[in-house]
Amino acid sequence: MSHHDETFGNVSRRALLEAGAGIAGGAVLPAFTLPAFAVGEHSPIGTWPEGSKGNTVNVAAAVPRTGTYAVQGEDELKGWQLAVEHINSGDPLLKKIAPKVANGLLGKKVNLLSADSAAKPNQAVQEIQNFINQNKIILMTGSTSSAVAVALNKFAQREKVLYVTGISGSNDTTGKDCVRYGFRQNFYGETAANAIGPVLVKAYGKGKKAAFMTPDYTYGHTVTKSVNDYLTKNGGWTQVTNQVSPLGTQDFSQYLTNIANSGADVIVNVNWGRDAVLSVQQAKQFGLTPKMQMVIPYQIPFLAKEAGPELMEGVYAATDFWWTLQDKYPLAKMFVEAFEKKYGYKPEWGANNAYMSFAIWARMVSEAGSFYPPDIIKQYEKGEKFDSTVGEVYFRKEDHQLVRPVVIVKGKAPNAMKNKEDYWDVLEVLPGAPLMQKPDAFGCNLGDYT
């Protein structure tokens, strides 16, 4: 069925007309052939209905457990595990997000499978393909790298199995690479740039020279472009150099030498995961910081812990979630307490993203009252507002991007930390809608439901 067909109940106009034409054309069709078009019947699609027939439904995460993004991947996995536990037990926090969830989803237990993607797109797709073939999964997730997110987006659309991102900061994920079967609830390059841009211009002044450090894939390039566009347009800043490095770089000396010779005032470090930790440490060893200011437009979970608060002091960053938001949002407090009780540390924003992506999916399935993928997609597309760990949020139907706030943080001085995990001060929580581009600005075309 093309998405241009009008539907009546679940029957397309074309199907009705074709059925009618058969009779009108003089063919004597016995009446019992008509129920083929009966309302409420769908053709099988993706893993539906096979995947939701038993008393357990399978979902799967392809997440980096080795490689450059492994630390962040493990954190995400914990968030998904907690969410599945909460769905199956009808936890009070989960019910605040998805009030119709009882014990499990539509009377079924949810089972989470996982595999290591190593942040490699091909590996992620291969692992998820296996889960589809062997376990008839009804939801896929994963991604700490946007290259993986974009690959899984395309794969989800082809296989007609729903996909929710874990972490993906590229504009392309809900921009030119958006799909009908994919949804993202975290912030991204453009919203990060529009949130942190004014803070940087105010803190450092106009007309500054910026050196960018960019990981060489979709996340890096789109974040750098958005941040640079904002600073040049609104602050009169100049990009004096853009040092592009491959994912998994160990030695940043050649890039840092070029930055040292560039005359930059500010280093805008877009690296992520282990790359971020090493580049921050090496910039200090090279004597570039604190002489040059370091800015991290897209904060990395565990960066302050791994690089040390000394190197993060005074550094501005944009983020999705920081645990001290528990003082502002009741659901954040419930989440932080539940996570810390289970895992023994305060959750980072990777775990928060992961938890929220599954909690929201549980909301949509339970509100739709169906595991049929187009029904769930249309529930997301209603754009209903609901409560989250960062206040009220909703999805844009045009690009499947969650409209949500961006949080600006600044690294605390070691002696200002109230406890061993008190790395960042929350400066502001900015409403999401004004930070977002128009839905079609980045070339999103969602494609078909079936």
C-alpha positions in Angstrom: 0.0 0.0 0.0 1.5 3.4 -0.9 1.3 6.2 1.6 -0.8 8.1 -0.8 -3.8 5.7 -0.3 -6.5 7.1 1.9 -7.4 4.6 4.6 -10.7 3.8 6.0 -10.2 2.0 9.3 -7.3 -0.1 8.1 -8.5 -0.7 4.6 -7.1 1.4 1.8 -9.4 3.2 -0.6 -7.7 1.5 -3.4 -8.4 -1.9 -1.9 -12.1 -1.0 -1.5 -12.3 0.3 -5.1 -10.6 -2.8 -6.5 -12.9 -5.1 -4.5 -15.8 -3.0 -5.8 -14.6 -3.1 -9.4 -14.4 -6.8 -9.3 -18.1 -7.0 -8.5 -19.2 -4.1 -10.7 -17.2 -5.6 -13.7 -19.6 -8.4 -13.9 -17.4 -11.0 -12.2 -19.6 -12.9 -9.8 -17.5 -12.9 -6.7 -18.9 -15.0 -3.8 -19.5 -12.9 -0.7 -16.9 -14.8 1.3 -14.0 -13.3 -0.6 -14.7 -9.8 0.8 -13.4 -10.4 4.4 -9.9 -10.4 2.9 -10.3 -6.6 3.2 -11.9 -6.7 6.6 -11.1 -3.8 9.0 -8.4 -4.7 11.5 -6.5 -7.2 9.3 -3.0 -6.3 8.2 -0.6 -8.0 5.9 2.5 -9.3 7.8 5.2 -6.6 7.9 8.8 -6.9 9.2 8.7 -9.2 12.2 5.0 -8.6 12.7 2.9 -10.5 13.7 5.5 -13.4 14.4 7.5 -11.3 16.8 4.6 -10.5 19.1 2.7 -13.9 19.1 4.2 -15.4 22.3 4.1 -14.2 25.9 7.5 -12.5 25.5 8.6 -9.9 22.9 12.3 -9.5 22.1 14.1 -6.2 21.6 17.8 -5.8 20.8 20.6 -3.4 21.2 23.8 -3.3 19.1 26.0 -1.1 21.3 29.8 -0.6 21.5 31.2 -2.7 24.2 34.8 -2.5 22.8 36.7 0.2 21.0 36.7 4.0 21.2 33.1 4.4 22.5 32.9 1.3 24.8 32.6 3.2 28.1 29.7 5.2 26.8 28.1 2.0 25.3 28.2 0.2 28.6 26.4 3.1 30.2 23.7 3.1 27.6 23.2 -0.6 28.0 22.5 -0.1 31.7 19.8 2.4 30.9 18.1 0.0 28.5 18.3 -2.8 31.1 16.8 -0.6 33.8 14.0 0.5 31.4 13.1 -3.1 30.5 13.0 -4.0 34.2 10.7 -1.1 34.8 8.4 -2.0 31.9 8.1 -5.6 33.1 7.4 -4.5 36.7 5.2 -1.5 36.0 7.6 0.7 37.9 6.1 4.0 39.2 8.7 6.1 37.2 7.9 4.3 34.0 4.2 4.7 34.6 4.6 8.5 34.8 6.0 8.4 31.3 3.8 5.5 30.0 0.6 5.4 32.2 -1.0 2.4 30.4 2.0 0.1 31.0 1.0 -2.6 33.5 3.4 -5.6 34.1 5.0 -5.8 30.7 3.7 -4.5 27.4 0.2 -5.4 26.2 0.3 -8.4 28.5 3.8 -9.6 27.3 7.2 -9.6 29.0 9.9 -7.6 27.2 13.3 -9.4 26.8 16.4 -7.4 25.9 19.2 -9.0 23.7 22.5 -7.2 23.1 25.6 -7.5 21.0 28.8 -5.5 20.5 28.8 -3.1 17.6 32.3 -1.8 18.3 30.8 1.5 16.9 31.1 0.0 13.4 28.0 0.4 11.1 28.4 -2.9 9.2 28.9 -4.8 12.5 25.8 -3.2 14.0 23.7 -4.0 11.0 24.9 -7.6 10.9 24.2 -8.2 14.6 20.7 -6.7 14.3 20.0 -8.8 11.2 20.8 -11.9 13.2 18.4 -10.8 16.0 15.7 -10.3 13.4 16.2 -13.7 11.8 16.7 -15.7 15.0 14.7 -13.8 17.6 12.1 -11.9 15.6 12.9 -8.7 17.5 10.1 -6.0 17.4 12.5 -3.1 18.3 16.1 -2.3 17.5 18.3 0.1 19.3 22.0 0.9 19.6 24.3 3.7 18.3 26.8 5.7 20.2 28.1 6.7 16.8 25.9 8.5 14.4 27.4 6.5 11.5 25.8 3.5 13.2 22.6 5.4 13.8 22.3 6.3 10.1 23.0 2.7 9.0 20.4 1.4 11.4 17.9 4.0 10.3 18.2 2.8 6.7 18.1 -0.9 7.8 15.0 -0.3 10.0 13.2 1.3 7.1 14.1 -1.6 4.8 13.3 -4.3 7.3 10.2 -2.5 8.6 11.3 -3.0 12.2 11.2 0.1 14.6 14.5 1.7 15.6 15.2 4.2 18.4 18.6 5.7 18.6 20.8 5.5 21.7 23.1 8.4 21.2 23.4 10.2 17.9 24.5 13.8 17.6 24.5 14.2 13.8 22.0 16.5 12.2 21.6 13.9 9.5 19.9 11.3 11.8 16.6 13.2 11.7 17.7 15.3 8.7 18.7 13.9 5.3 18.9 10.3 6.7 15.6 10.3 8.6 13.2 7.4 8.1 9.6 6.6 8.9 10.8 3.7 11.1 13.4 5.7 13.1 13.0 8.0 16.1 15.5 10.1 18.1 14.9 11.5 21.6 18.4 13.1 22.2 19.6 16.5 21.2 22.0 17.0 18.2 24.5 19.3 16.5 22.2 22.1 15.5 20.4 22.3 18.8 23.7 22.1 20.7 25.1 24.9 18.6 22.1 27.2 19.0 22.2 26.5 22.8 25.9 26.9 23.5 26.6 29.6 20.8 25.2 32.5 22.8 26.9 31.3 26.0 30.3 31.3 24.2 29.8 34.7 22.6 28.9 36.2 25.9 31.7 34.5 27.8 34.5 35.0 25.3 33.4 38.0 23.3 33.0 38.7 19.6 35.5 38.3 16.8 37.4 35.3 18.3 39.4 32.8 16.4 38.4 29.2 16.7 40.2 26.0 16.0 37.9 23.0 15.6 38.8 19.4 16.3 36.4 17.1 14.3 36.1 13.3 14.2 35.8 12.3 10.5 32.2 11.1 10.2 28.7 12.4 10.0 28.5 13.4 13.7 31.7 15.4 13.6 31.1 17.2 10.4 27.5 18.2 11.1 28.2 19.4 14.7 31.3 21.4 13.5 29.2 23.0 10.7 26.4 23.9 13.0 28.6 25.4 15.7 30.8 27.3 13.2 27.8 28.6 11.4 26.4 30.0 14.6 29.6 31.6 15.8 30.6 33.2 12.5 27.0 34.5 11.9 26.2 35.7 15.4 29.6 36.3 17.0 31.8 37.3 14.1 34.1 34.4 15.0 36.6 33.0 12.4 37.4 29.3 12.0 41.2 29.5 11.6 41.6 25.7 11.3 39.6 22.5 11.3 41.6 19.5 12.3 39.8 16.4 11.2 40.9 13.1 12.7 39.8 9.5 12.2 37.8 7.7 14.8 40.1 5.9 17.3 43.0 8.3 17.0 45.6 7.7 19.8 48.1 10.5 19.1 46.7 13.9 18.4 50.1 15.7 18.2 50.0 16.6 14.5 46.5 18.1 14.9 47.6 20.0 18.1 50.7 21.3 16.4 48.6 22.8 13.6 46.3 24.3 16.2 49.3 25.8 18.1 50.3 27.5 14.9 46.8 28.7 14.0 46.6 31.7 16.4 43.3 30.4 17.8 41.8 31.8 21.0 39.4 28.9 21.5 39.5 25.2 20.8 36.1 23.7 19.9 36.6 20.0 20.5 34.0 17.9 18.8 35.8 14.6 19.5 33.8 12.0 21.4 34.4 9.0 23.7 38.0 7.9 24.1 39.1 10.4 21.4 37.7 13.2 23.5 39.6 12.1 26.6 42.9 11.7 24.8 42.6 15.0 22.8 41.8 16.9 26.0 44.7 15.4 27.9 47.2 15.9 25.0 46.1 19.5 24.5 47.1 20.2 28.1 50.4 18.3 27.7 51.1 20.4 24.6 50.5 23.6 26.7 47.6 24.7 24.5 45.2 24.8 27.4 44.4 26.7 29.5 46.1 29.4 27.4 43.5 28.7 24.7 40.0 28.1 26.0 38.6 24.6 25.4 34.9 24.2 24.5 33.1 20.9 24.2 29.8 21.6 22.3 28.6 18.0 22.8 29.5 16.8 26.3 30.8 13.2 26.5 29.5 10.9 29.3 32.4 10.2 31.8 34.7 12.8 30.2 35.2 14.7 33.4 35.8 11.4 35.3 38.3 10.1 32.8 40.2 13.3 31.9 40.0 14.6 35.4 38.1 17.7 36.8 41.3 19.8 36.6 41.1 19.6 32.8 37.4 20.3 32.7 37.4 23.3 35.0 35.7 26.2 33.3 34.9 24.2 30.2 31.5 24.9 28.6 29.5 22.0 27.2 26.0 21.2 26.0 24.3 18.0 27.3 21.1 16.1 27.4 21.0 15.3 31.1 23.1 15.8 34.2 22.1 14.2 37.5 21.8 17.4 39.5 18.6 18.1 37.4 17.0 15.9 40.0 16.6 19.2 42.0 14.4 20.6 39.1 12.5 17.6 37.7 10.7 15.0 39.9 11.1 12.3 37.3 14.9 13.0 37.1 15.1 12.4 40.8 13.2 9.1 40.5 15.5 8.0 37.6 18.8 9.0 39.4 17.7 7.2 42.6 16.7 4.0 40.7 19.8 4.0 38.6 22.2 4.6 41.5 20.5 1.9 43.6 21.0 -0.6 40.8 24.4 0.3 39.5 26.2 2.2 42.3 26.9 5.5 40.4 25.0 8.5 39.2 23.7 8.0 35.7 25.3 9.8 32.8 23.3 11.1 29.9 23.9 8.0 27.7 22.0 5.9 30.3 19.3 8.5 30.6 18.9 8.6 26.8 18.7 4.8 26.6 16.2 4.6 29.4 14.0 7.4 27.9 14.0 5.9 24.4 12.6 2.6 25.7 10.2 4.3 28.2 8.8 6.4 25.3 8.5 3.4 23.0 6.6 1.6 25.8 4.3 4.6 26.0 3.6 4.6 22.3 2.9 0.8 22.1 0.6 0.9 25.1 -1.2 4.0 23.9 -1.6 2.5 20.4 -2.7 -0.8 22.0 -0.9 -2.6 19.2 2.4 -4.1 18.1 1.6 -3.4 14.4 4.5 -1.0 13.4 2.5 1.6 11.5 0.1 1.9 14.5 3.0 2.6 16.8 4.6 5.1 14.3 1.3 7.0 14.0 1.1 7.2 17.8 4.6 8.9 17.9 3.4 11.2 15.1 0.4 12.4 17.0 2.8 14.8 18.8 1.2 14.4 22.2 3.0 16.0 25.1 4.2 13.8 27.9 6.4 14.0 31.0 10.1 13.0 30.9 13.2 13.3 33.1 13.7 16.8 31.6 10.1 18.0 31.8 7.4 18.0 29.1 8.4 16.8 25.7 6.8 15.8 22.3 7.8 14.4 18.9 7.7 16.3 15.7 5.7 14.3 13.2 7.7 15.6 10.2 11.1 14.3 11.2 10.6 12.1 14.3 12.8 14.3 16.4 11.9 14.8 20.0 11.4 18.4 21.0 13.3 18.6 24.2 15.5 21.0 26.2 19.3 21.3 25.9 21.3 21.7 29.1 24.3 24.0 29.3 26.9 22.9 31.8 30.3 24.3 33.0 33.1 22.2 34.5 33.6 22.8 38.2 36.9 23.5 39.9 38.0 20.4 41.8 37.8 22.2 45.1 34.2 23.3 44.4 33.0 19.7 43.9 30.5 18.6 46.7 31.1 14.9 46.0 33.2 12.7 43.7 30.6 12.9 40.9 29.8 16.6 41.1 31.7 17.6 38.0 29.4 20.0 36.2 27.4 23.1 37.2 24.1 23.3 35.3 24.1 26.9 33.9 20.8 26.8 32.0 18.1 24.5 30.7 17.0 25.9 27.3 13.6 25.0 25.7 14.1 22.9 22.6 11.7 24.3 20.0 13.5 27.6 19.4 16.9 25.7 19.0 15.6 23.5 16.2 15.8 24.0 12.5 12.6 23.9 10.4 11.6 20.2 9.9 12.5 20.2 6.2 15.7 22.3 6.5 18.1 19.3 6.6 16.4 17.3 3.8 14.2 14.9 5.8 11.8 12.7 3.8 10.5 10.0 6.0 9.3 7.4 3.4 6.6 4.8 3.6 4.8 3.1 6.5 4.5 -0.1 4.6 
